Amino acid sequence: MVSNYIYGGLCSLLVVFSMLAIFTYAYDVEHVQYSSAQGSIVECDKLKAENTVSSDRVKDLSGCILVGVNLRNADLRQADLSETDLRGADLTGADLREADLSGAILYGANLREADLYKADLTGAILSGANLRDTILESAKLDNVKLQYAKLYKTILADTEFTNVDARKANFCGQNLSDKIFFKTNLSGADLAYSNLVYAQLKNADLSDALLKGANLAGVDLSNQDLRGINFRSANLFASNLEGADLTGADLRKANLINANLKYANLENVKLSGTELDKADTEGANIAGIIFEEFKNEVSLNAKKLQKKSNFPGESFSGANASGINFSESTLSGADFSDSNLKNSSMSEVDFSYADLTNADLSGSDLLGANLVGADLEGADLSNANLSGADLSGANLKNANLKNSKLFGAKLFGAKLENADLSFSQIDGANFGGSIMHKVVLTEVNLSEGFFDGADLSFVKLNDRNLSKIKFHNAILRDADFTNSDLSDADLSNAYLNSATLINANLQGANLFSADFGGADLTNVDFSGADLRQVYIKNSKLENIVTNSDTKTDSCFKTDIINEIICKIFRIFTPSSPPYETTDELLDNYILRSNNS
């Protein structure tokens, strides 16, 4: 009888203790959910609250992490945004006059129609940013990174480009007359039809730039490496090309009247229709000059494609539209299957729900393009600029995205099975909820992207630096993280069933409520990690390392009492691991319409 009382008392204590643990966990769950939702911008929210006290105070958001934030038409005059992380942010129409953006990170940000008059952008990263119709009058642009950015109709009055990295940037049609480009990298930049009259390009790198139709009258390009550059129909009147290497350049229909071509290398240059009156060619190498005209190979059904075209739902299947500019066009639902769109300008094109299966889009500019729901299965997007593009719900199965630029791109729910993203740059890109089975990620810096809820089952991520990666709620079944650095990573609520993490570094990682069922955790370093509510049934835990900073609870202990406590907790918390999918809900669900 006494033993029964003792047993009953112990059970009561166990239940009470378990309930206390549950309430404690409930508080923790709420805290983690809040932390996950707010992320690292909590500190910024505090700063915002402080700044609302007095409208006279300067807005101080320096060093804040505001990735993907919506600040359309926001009043940020004289704001301190130095060192602020604004990757993928929407700053359309924002008032940033005299704002301090020095050292700010703006990969793939949308700054269209924003006012940055006298803003300080020294050392800022604007790679892949949309700067169309942006006011940059009197802005400081020293040491700015503008790779793959779009500067169309951008107001650049009273600005200089000193030590600017503008590789592959789009300056098409831009007024750049008298501009100083001191030690500026313009390699591969699109300068077609731009006005560069008397621009100072002497110390600029113009290799592989596109200068078709550009006005370069009076420009000094002496001793420059201009091999293979497209100068077709460009105005080079009275320009200085002395000693320049123009091997293989396209100068068809270019104006070279009064140009200085002394000692220039004109080997294999295309000169059909070129005006050379009074040009000085003393000592120039003219071996192999090509005078015949080349036929335009654009197919008939693609000739009507031009800037701001409007052909939704039309068929361009198999078309050859390589190298043409039809940016800002409306082509939603159109059929471009098996088409050749290589090296085309298609920024801000509406390709939503279009058929682009097996299309060749390699080397194309698709900055800010709308590719929502588009079918890109088997498409070649290698070397393409997809900065700021919306690929949500797109089918990219078996697509080639090698060396593509995805700065600030949105890929919510995209299908990327077996896609090849080798060497791509994903700074600020969001892959939330995307399906990435067996995707190839060779040399991709994944820590710069966001993968909340993404399905990366069977992915090989061994021997990688994945420090601070964002894998919250991600599906990582059978993923291989052997020897990888996952320190300070966010793997909360992640599904890592049967994953291999041998010798992985998980110091300081957030593993709250992660499912490690059947995972191999041999030699894993959990120092300072949050291991509360993890699921470790059938996991291999040999030689794991923990320390006094490691957060654990009953679910990480193997004695009978703690196992019971954890079991009771899981009964009262259906959202806790394990996360195995079953048919239980489907089989037991009763249609509500049957009860009405």
C-alpha positions as CSV (number, residue, x, y, z in Angstrom):
1,M,0.0,0.0,0.0
2,V,2.8,2.4,1.0
3,S,4.7,1.6,-2.2
4,N,1.6,2.4,-4.2
5,Y,1.4,5.8,-2.5
6,I,5.1,6.4,-3.2
7,Y,4.7,5.3,-6.8
8,G,1.6,7.5,-7.2
9,G,3.4,10.5,-5.7
10,L,6.4,10.0,-8.0
11,C,4.1,9.9,-11.0
12,S,2.3,13.0,-9.9
13,L,5.6,14.8,-9.4
14,L,6.7,13.6,-12.9
15,V,3.5,14.9,-14.5
16,V,3.8,18.3,-12.7
17,F,7.5,18.5,-13.7
18,S,6.6,17.6,-17.2
19,M,3.8,20.3,-17.3
20,L,6.3,22.8,-16.0
21,A,8.7,21.8,-18.7
22,I,6.0,22.1,-21.3
23,F,5.1,25.6,-20.2
24,T,8.8,26.5,-20.2
25,Y,9.1,25.0,-23.7
26,A,6.0,26.9,-24.8
27,Y,7.6,30.1,-23.7
28,D,10.8,29.1,-25.6
29,V,8.8,28.3,-28.7
30,E,7.2,31.7,-28.7
31,H,10.6,33.3,-28.2
32,V,12.2,31.3,-31.1
33,Q,9.2,32.1,-33.4
34,Y,9.6,35.8,-32.6
35,S,13.4,35.6,-33.1
36,S,12.9,33.8,-36.4
37,A,10.4,36.3,-37.6
38,Q,12.3,39.4,-36.5
39,G,15.8,37.9,-37.1
40,S,18.6,40.3,-36.6
41,I,16.5,43.5,-37.3
42,V,15.2,43.6,-33.7
43,E,18.0,46.1,-33.0
44,C,17.0,48.1,-36.0
45,D,13.4,48.2,-34.8
46,K,14.6,49.7,-31.6
47,L,16.5,52.3,-33.5
48,K,13.3,53.1,-35.5
49,A,11.3,53.5,-32.3
50,E,13.9,55.8,-30.9
51,N,13.9,57.9,-34.0
52,T,10.1,58.4,-33.9
53,V,10.5,60.3,-30.6
54,S,11.8,63.4,-32.4
55,S,11.3,64.1,-36.1
56,D,14.4,66.3,-35.9
57,R,16.7,63.5,-35.2
58,V,18.7,61.8,-37.9
59,K,17.5,58.4,-38.8
60,D,20.2,56.0,-37.6
61,L,20.0,52.6,-39.2
62,S,23.7,52.1,-39.6
63,G,24.9,48.5,-39.6
64,C,21.4,47.1,-39.5
65,I,20.4,44.0,-41.4
66,L,17.4,44.9,-43.5
67,V,17.6,42.2,-46.2
68,G,14.6,42.2,-48.5
69,V,12.9,45.0,-46.6
70,N,10.1,47.0,-48.3
71,L,11.0,50.7,-48.1
72,R,9.1,51.9,-51.2
73,N,8.7,55.7,-51.2
74,A,10.2,55.8,-47.7
75,D,11.5,59.2,-46.3
76,L,15.1,58.5,-45.5
77,R,16.5,61.9,-46.1
78,Q,19.9,62.3,-44.3
79,A,19.5,58.8,-42.9
80,D,22.6,57.0,-41.7
81,L,22.5,53.7,-43.6
82,S,26.3,53.2,-43.5
83,E,27.3,49.5,-43.5
84,T,23.6,48.6,-43.6
85,D,22.7,45.3,-45.3
86,L,19.9,46.0,-47.8
87,R,20.3,43.0,-50.1
88,G,17.2,42.6,-52.2
89,A,15.5,45.6,-50.6
90,D,12.8,47.5,-52.4
91,L,13.7,51.2,-52.3
92,T,11.6,52.2,-55.3
93,G,10.9,56.0,-55.1
94,A,12.6,56.3,-51.7
95,D,13.9,59.7,-50.6
96,L,17.5,59.2,-49.8
97,R,18.8,62.8,-50.3
98,E,22.1,63.3,-48.5
99,A,21.8,59.9,-46.9
100,D,25.0,58.1,-45.8
101,L,25.1,54.8,-47.6
102,S,28.8,54.4,-47.4
103,G,29.8,50.7,-47.2
104,A,26.1,49.7,-47.6
105,I,25.3,46.3,-49.1
106,L,22.6,46.6,-51.8
107,Y,23.0,43.4,-53.9
108,G,20.0,43.2,-56.2
109,A,18.2,46.2,-54.5
110,N,15.5,48.1,-56.5
111,L,16.3,51.8,-56.4
112,R,14.2,52.7,-59.4
113,E,13.1,56.4,-59.2
114,A,14.8,56.8,-55.9
115,D,16.3,60.2,-55.1
116,L,20.0,60.0,-53.9
117,Y,20.9,63.6,-54.5
118,K,24.2,64.2,-52.6
119,A,24.1,60.8,-51.1
120,D,27.4,59.2,-50.0
121,L,27.8,55.8,-51.6
122,T,31.5,55.5,-51.1
123,G,32.4,51.8,-51.0
124,A,28.8,50.7,-51.3
125,I,27.9,47.4,-53.1
126,L,25.3,48.0,-55.7
127,S,25.9,44.8,-57.8
128,G,22.8,43.8,-59.6
129,A,20.9,46.8,-58.4
130,N,18.2,48.5,-60.5
131,L,19.1,52.2,-60.9
132,R,16.7,53.1,-63.7
133,D,15.5,56.7,-63.4
134,T,17.4,57.0,-60.2
135,I,18.7,60.5,-59.2
136,L,22.4,60.3,-58.4
137,E,23.2,64.0,-58.9
138,S,26.3,65.0,-56.9
139,A,26.4,61.6,-55.3
140,K,29.8,60.2,-54.1
141,L,30.5,57.1,-56.0
142,D,34.2,56.4,-55.2
143,N,35.0,52.7,-54.9
144,V,31.4,51.7,-55.6
145,K,30.7,48.2,-56.9
146,L,28.2,48.3,-59.8
147,Q,28.7,44.9,-61.4
148,Y,25.6,43.8,-63.4
149,A,23.7,47.0,-62.2
150,K,21.3,48.8,-64.5
151,L,21.8,52.5,-65.0
152,Y,19.3,53.4,-67.6
153,K,18.1,57.1,-67.7
154,T,19.9,57.5,-64.4
155,I,20.7,61.1,-63.6
156,L,24.5,61.3,-63.1
157,A,25.1,65.0,-63.2
158,D,28.1,66.2,-61.2
159,T,29.4,62.7,-60.5
160,E,32.7,61.0,-61.1
161,F,33.6,57.3,-61.3
162,T,36.8,56.7,-59.4
163,N,37.9,53.2,-58.7
164,V,34.4,52.0,-59.6
165,D,33.9,48.3,-60.5
166,A,31.2,48.4,-63.2
167,R,31.9,45.1,-64.9
168,K,28.9,44.0,-67.0
169,A,26.9,47.0,-65.8
170,N,24.2,48.3,-68.2
171,F,24.7,51.9,-69.2
172,C,22.8,51.5,-72.5
173,G,21.7,55.0,-73.8
174,Q,23.1,56.7,-70.8
175,N,24.4,60.3,-71.0
176,L,28.1,60.0,-69.8
177,S,29.6,63.0,-71.7
178,D,32.6,64.6,-70.0
179,K,32.5,61.9,-67.3
180,I,35.7,61.0,-65.6
181,F,36.2,57.2,-65.4
182,F,39.5,57.1,-63.4
183,K,40.6,53.5,-62.8
184,T,37.1,52.3,-63.5
185,N,36.5,48.7,-64.6
186,L,34.0,48.8,-67.5
187,S,34.9,45.3,-68.8
188,G,31.9,43.7,-70.4
189,A,29.7,46.7,-69.7
190,D,26.8,47.6,-72.0
191,L,27.6,51.1,-73.3
192,A,25.6,50.8,-76.5
193,Y,24.1,54.1,-77.8
194,S,25.6,55.9,-74.8
195,N,26.9,59.4,-75.1
196,L,30.6,59.4,-74.2
197,V,31.6,62.6,-75.9
198,Y,34.9,63.8,-74.4
199,A,34.6,61.3,-71.5
200,Q,37.9,60.5,-69.8
201,L,38.4,56.8,-70.4
202,K,42.2,56.8,-70.6
203,N,42.6,54.8,-67.4
204,A,39.4,52.7,-67.7
205,D,39.2,49.0,-68.6
206,L,36.9,48.7,-71.6
207,S,37.8,45.1,-72.5
208,D,34.8,43.2,-74.0
209,A,32.5,46.2,-73.5
210,L,29.6,46.8,-75.9
211,L,29.9,50.2,-77.7
212,K,27.5,49.7,-80.5
213,G,26.1,53.0,-81.7
214,A,27.9,54.9,-78.9
215,N,29.0,58.5,-79.4
216,L,32.8,58.5,-78.7
217,A,33.6,61.7,-80.5
218,G,36.9,63.2,-79.3
219,V,37.5,60.4,-76.8
220,D,41.1,59.4,-76.0
221,L,41.3,55.5,-76.4
222,S,45.0,55.4,-77.2
223,N,46.9,52.2,-76.3
224,Q,43.7,50.6,-75.0
225,D,42.9,46.9,-75.3
226,L,39.8,47.0,-77.5
227,R,40.1,43.6,-79.0
228,G,36.8,42.1,-80.3
229,I,34.7,45.1,-79.1
230,N,31.5,45.9,-81.0
231,F,31.8,49.5,-82.3
232,R,29.2,49.0,-85.0
233,S,27.7,52.3,-86.1
234,A,29.6,54.1,-83.3
235,N,30.7,57.7,-83.7
236,L,34.5,57.9,-83.3
237,F,34.9,61.2,-85.0
238,A,38.3,62.7,-84.2
239,S,38.9,60.1,-81.5
240,N,42.4,59.1,-80.5
241,L,43.0,55.4,-81.1
242,E,46.8,55.6,-81.5
243,G,48.4,52.3,-80.5
244,A,45.1,50.7,-79.6
245,D,44.7,47.0,-80.1
246,L,41.5,46.6,-82.2
247,T,42.1,43.0,-83.3
248,G,38.8,41.5,-84.4
249,A,36.8,44.6,-83.5
250,D,33.5,45.3,-85.3
251,L,33.7,48.8,-86.8
252,R,31.1,48.3,-89.5
253,K,29.3,51.6,-90.4
254,A,31.4,53.4,-87.7
255,N,32.4,57.0,-88.2
256,L,36.2,57.3,-88.0
257,I,36.5,60.6,-89.8
258,N,39.6,62.5,-88.6
259,A,40.3,59.6,-86.1
260,N,43.9,59.0,-85.1
261,L,44.7,55.3,-85.9
262,K,48.5,55.6,-85.9
263,Y,50.2,52.3,-85.1
264,A,46.8,50.7,-84.1
265,N,46.4,47.0,-84.6
266,L,43.5,46.6,-87.1
267,E,44.1,42.9,-87.7
268,N,40.8,41.1,-88.8
269,V,38.8,44.3,-88.0
270,K,35.4,44.4,-89.7
271,L,35.2,47.7,-91.7
272,S,32.2,47.3,-94.1
273,G,30.6,50.7,-94.6
274,T,33.0,52.5,-92.2
275,E,33.8,56.2,-92.9
276,L,37.6,56.7,-92.8
277,D,37.9,60.1,-94.4
278,K,41.0,61.9,-93.2
279,A,41.7,59.2,-90.7
280,D,45.4,58.8,-89.9
281,T,46.4,55.2,-90.3
282,E,50.2,55.7,-90.4
283,G,52.0,52.5,-89.2
284,A,48.7,50.7,-88.5
285,N,48.5,46.9,-88.9
286,I,45.8,46.3,-91.5
287,A,46.4,42.6,-92.0
288,G,43.2,40.6,-92.7
289,I,40.8,43.5,-92.6
290,I,37.3,42.3,-93.4
291,F,35.1,44.4,-95.7
292,E,32.2,42.1,-96.5
293,E,28.8,42.7,-94.9
294,F,27.4,40.0,-92.6
295,K,23.8,38.9,-92.9
296,N,21.4,39.5,-90.1
297,E,20.5,36.1,-88.8
298,V,17.5,37.1,-86.6
299,S,14.6,34.9,-87.6
300,L,11.5,36.4,-89.2
301,N,9.2,35.7,-86.2
302,A,11.6,37.5,-83.9
303,K,12.1,40.7,-85.9
304,K,9.1,42.3,-84.4
305,L,10.6,42.0,-80.9
306,Q,11.9,45.3,-79.8
307,K,12.0,47.4,-76.6
308,K,8.6,47.6,-74.9
309,S,7.0,45.0,-77.2
310,N,3.6,43.8,-76.3
311,F,3.0,40.2,-77.4
312,P,1.5,38.2,-74.5
313,G,0.6,34.6,-75.4
314,E,2.2,34.7,-78.8
315,S,4.5,31.9,-80.2
316,F,8.1,32.5,-80.8
317,S,9.1,28.9,-80.5
318,G,12.4,28.1,-82.1
319,A,13.0,31.8,-82.9
320,N,16.6,33.2,-83.2
321,A,16.5,36.5,-81.3
322,S,20.2,36.4,-80.2
323,G,21.8,39.7,-79.3
324,I,18.7,41.9,-79.7
325,N,17.2,44.3,-77.2
326,F,13.6,43.8,-76.2
327,S,13.8,44.9,-72.6
328,E,10.7,46.0,-70.7
329,S,8.5,44.0,-73.1
330,T,5.2,42.2,-72.1
331,L,5.5,38.6,-73.1
332,S,3.5,36.8,-70.4
333,G,2.4,33.4,-71.4
334,A,4.4,33.5,-74.7
335,D,6.0,30.4,-76.2
336,F,9.8,30.8,-76.5
337,S,10.5,27.0,-76.3
338,D,13.8,26.0,-78.1
339,S,14.5,29.6,-78.9
340,N,17.9,31.3,-79.2
341,L,17.9,34.3,-76.9
342,K,21.6,34.2,-76.2
343,N,23.3,37.6,-75.2
344,S,20.0,39.4,-75.5
345,S,18.9,42.5,-73.5
346,M,15.7,41.5,-71.6
347,S,15.8,43.5,-68.4
348,E,12.4,44.0,-66.8
349,V,10.7,41.8,-69.4
350,D,7.4,40.2,-68.3
351,F,8.0,36.5,-69.0
352,S,5.4,35.4,-66.3
353,Y,4.1,31.9,-67.1
354,A,6.0,31.9,-70.4
355,D,7.3,28.6,-72.0
356,L,11.1,28.9,-72.1
357,T,11.8,25.2,-72.1
358,N,15.2,24.4,-73.6
359,A,15.7,28.0,-74.6
360,D,19.3,29.4,-74.8
361,L,19.4,32.5,-72.5
362,S,23.1,32.3,-71.8
363,G,24.8,35.6,-71.3
364,S,21.5,37.5,-71.4
365,D,20.6,40.4,-69.2
366,L,17.4,39.6,-67.3
367,L,17.8,42.1,-64.5
368,G,14.4,42.6,-62.8
369,A,12.6,40.3,-65.2
370,N,9.3,38.8,-64.1
371,L,9.6,35.0,-64.6
372,V,6.9,34.0,-62.1
373,G,5.6,30.6,-63.0
374,A,7.7,30.4,-66.1
375,D,8.7,27.0,-67.5
376,L,12.5,27.1,-67.8
377,E,13.1,23.3,-67.7
378,G,16.4,22.5,-69.5
379,A,17.0,26.2,-70.3
380,D,20.6,27.5,-70.6
381,L,20.9,30.5,-68.2
382,S,24.7,30.3,-67.8
383,N,26.4,33.6,-67.4
384,A,23.0,35.3,-67.4
385,N,22.2,38.3,-65.2
386,L,19.1,37.5,-63.1
387,S,19.7,40.1,-60.4
388,G,16.4,41.3,-58.9
389,A,14.5,38.9,-61.1
390,D,11.3,37.2,-59.7
391,L,11.5,33.4,-60.4
392,S,8.9,32.5,-57.8
393,G,7.1,29.2,-58.8
394,A,9.3,28.9,-61.9
395,N,10.3,25.5,-63.2
396,L,14.1,25.3,-63.5
397,K,14.5,21.6,-63.5
398,N,17.7,20.5,-65.2
399,A,18.4,24.2,-66.0
400,N,22.0,25.4,-66.5
401,L,22.6,28.4,-64.2
402,K,26.4,28.1,-64.1
403,N,28.1,31.4,-63.3
404,S,24.8,33.3,-63.3
405,K,24.2,36.4,-61.2
406,L,21.2,36.1,-58.9
407,F,21.8,39.1,-56.7
408,G,18.6,39.8,-54.7
409,A,16.6,37.4,-56.9
410,K,13.4,35.8,-55.6
411,L,13.0,32.0,-56.1
412,F,10.1,31.3,-53.7
413,G,8.8,27.8,-54.4
414,A,10.8,27.4,-57.5
415,K,11.6,23.9,-58.8
416,L,15.4,23.5,-59.2
417,E,15.8,19.7,-59.2
418,N,19.1,18.7,-60.8
419,A,19.8,22.4,-61.8
420,D,23.4,23.4,-62.0
421,L,24.2,26.6,-60.1
422,S,28.0,26.1,-60.1
423,F,29.9,29.3,-59.5
424,S,26.8,31.4,-59.4
425,Q,26.5,34.4,-57.1
426,I,23.5,34.4,-54.9
427,D,24.0,37.4,-52.6
428,G,20.6,38.4,-51.2
429,A,18.8,35.7,-53.2
430,N,15.8,34.0,-51.5
431,F,15.2,30.3,-52.2
432,G,12.4,30.0,-49.6
433,G,10.3,27.0,-50.1
434,S,12.1,26.0,-53.3
435,I,12.7,22.4,-54.3
436,M,16.4,21.8,-54.8
437,H,16.8,18.0,-54.9
438,K,20.3,17.1,-56.1
439,V,21.1,20.7,-57.2
440,V,24.7,21.3,-58.0
441,L,26.2,24.0,-55.9
442,T,29.9,23.9,-56.6
443,E,31.8,26.9,-55.4
444,V,28.6,28.8,-54.5
445,N,28.7,30.9,-51.3
446,L,25.5,29.7,-49.8
447,S,25.8,31.8,-46.7
448,E,24.9,34.8,-48.8
449,G,21.4,33.4,-49.7
450,F,18.3,32.4,-47.8
451,F,16.9,28.9,-47.8
452,D,14.1,29.0,-45.2
453,G,11.8,26.0,-45.9
454,A,13.7,25.0,-49.0
455,D,13.9,21.3,-49.9
456,L,17.6,20.4,-50.3
457,S,17.3,16.6,-49.9
458,F,20.2,14.6,-51.1
459,V,22.4,17.7,-51.7
460,K,26.2,17.3,-51.4
461,L,27.5,20.0,-49.1
462,N,30.5,18.3,-47.6
463,D,33.8,20.2,-46.9
464,R,32.1,23.5,-47.2
465,N,32.1,26.8,-45.3
466,L,28.5,27.2,-44.4
467,S,28.9,29.5,-41.4
468,K,25.8,31.5,-40.6
469,I,23.8,29.9,-43.3
470,K,20.0,30.2,-43.1
471,F,18.4,26.8,-43.2
472,H,15.4,27.5,-40.9
473,N,12.6,24.9,-41.5
474,A,14.6,23.5,-44.4
475,I,14.3,19.9,-45.6
476,L,17.8,18.4,-45.6
477,R,17.0,14.7,-45.7
478,D,20.1,12.6,-46.6
479,A,22.1,15.7,-47.2
480,D,25.9,15.4,-46.8
481,F,27.6,17.9,-44.5
482,T,30.7,15.9,-43.7
483,N,33.6,18.1,-42.5
484,S,31.6,21.3,-43.1
485,D,31.6,24.4,-41.0
486,L,28.0,25.2,-39.9
487,S,29.0,27.4,-37.0
488,D,26.3,30.0,-36.1
489,A,24.0,28.5,-38.7
490,D,20.2,28.6,-38.4
491,L,18.9,25.1,-38.6
492,S,16.0,25.6,-36.3
493,N,13.0,23.3,-37.2
494,A,15.1,21.8,-40.0
495,Y,14.5,18.2,-41.1
496,L,17.9,16.4,-41.2
497,N,16.6,12.9,-41.1
498,S,19.4,10.5,-42.2
499,A,21.7,13.4,-42.9
500,T,25.5,12.9,-42.6
501,L,27.3,15.4,-40.4
502,I,30.5,13.6,-39.6
503,N,33.1,15.9,-38.2
504,A,30.9,19.0,-38.8
505,N,31.4,22.2,-36.8
506,L,28.0,23.3,-35.3
507,Q,29.4,25.6,-32.7
508,G,26.9,28.3,-31.8
509,A,24.3,26.9,-34.3
510,N,20.6,27.3,-33.7
511,L,19.3,23.7,-33.8
512,F,16.1,24.4,-31.9
513,S,13.5,21.6,-32.6
514,A,15.6,20.1,-35.4
515,D,15.0,16.6,-36.5
516,F,18.2,14.5,-36.5
517,G,16.4,11.1,-36.6
518,G,18.8,8.5,-38.0
519,A,21.5,11.2,-38.7
520,D,25.2,10.5,-38.3
521,L,26.5,13.1,-35.9
522,T,29.8,11.4,-35.2
523,N,32.5,13.8,-33.9
524,V,30.2,16.8,-34.3
525,D,31.1,19.9,-32.2
526,F,28.0,21.3,-30.6
527,S,29.8,23.8,-28.4
528,G,27.4,26.7,-27.6
529,A,24.7,25.3,-29.9
530,D,21.0,25.3,-29.1
531,L,19.9,21.7,-28.9
532,R,16.6,22.1,-27.2
533,Q,13.7,19.9,-28.4
534,V,15.9,18.2,-31.0
535,Y,14.9,14.7,-32.1
536,I,17.8,12.2,-32.1
537,K,16.1,8.8,-32.3
538,N,18.5,6.3,-34.0
539,S,21.1,9.0,-34.4
540,K,24.8,8.2,-34.1
541,L,26.2,10.4,-31.3
542,E,29.7,9.0,-30.9
543,N,32.3,11.5,-29.7
544,I,30.1,14.6,-29.9
545,V,31.4,17.7,-28.2
546,T,29.3,20.0,-26.0
547,N,30.2,22.6,-23.4
548,S,28.7,24.7,-20.6
549,D,27.2,27.0,-23.3
550,T,25.4,24.3,-25.1
551,K,21.7,24.5,-24.5
552,T,20.0,21.1,-24.0
553,D,16.9,19.7,-22.4
554,S,15.2,16.4,-21.7
555,C,14.9,15.6,-25.4
556,F,18.7,15.4,-25.7
557,K,19.1,13.1,-22.7
558,T,18.8,9.3,-22.9
559,D,17.7,8.3,-19.3
560,I,14.2,7.0,-18.8
561,I,12.9,10.0,-16.8
562,N,14.0,12.6,-19.4
563,E,12.7,10.4,-22.3
564,I,9.3,10.4,-20.6
565,I,9.3,14.1,-20.1
566,C,10.3,14.7,-23.7
567,K,7.6,12.3,-24.9
568,I,4.9,14.1,-22.9
569,F,6.1,17.4,-24.3
570,R,5.8,16.1,-27.9
571,I,2.3,14.9,-27.2
572,F,1.3,18.4,-26.2
573,T,3.3,20.0,-29.0
574,P,2.2,18.6,-32.4
575,S,4.5,20.9,-34.3
576,S,7.7,19.4,-32.7
577,P,9.8,16.8,-34.4
578,P,9.9,14.2,-35.8
579,Y,8.7,15.7,-39.1
580,E,8.2,12.5,-41.1
581,T,5.2,12.9,-43.4
582,T,2.4,10.3,-43.0
583,D,-1.1,9.8,-44.3
584,E,-2.6,10.0,-40.8
585,L,-4.1,13.5,-41.3
586,L,-5.4,12.6,-44.8
587,D,-6.9,9.3,-43.7
588,N,-8.6,10.8,-40.6
589,Y,-9.7,14.1,-42.0
590,I,-13.5,14.7,-42.1
591,L,-14.7,17.2,-44.6
592,R,-16.3,20.2,-42.9
593,S,-18.8,20.5,-45.8
594,N,-20.2,17.1,-44.7
595,N,-21.2,18.5,-41.3
596,S,-23.0,21.5,-42.7
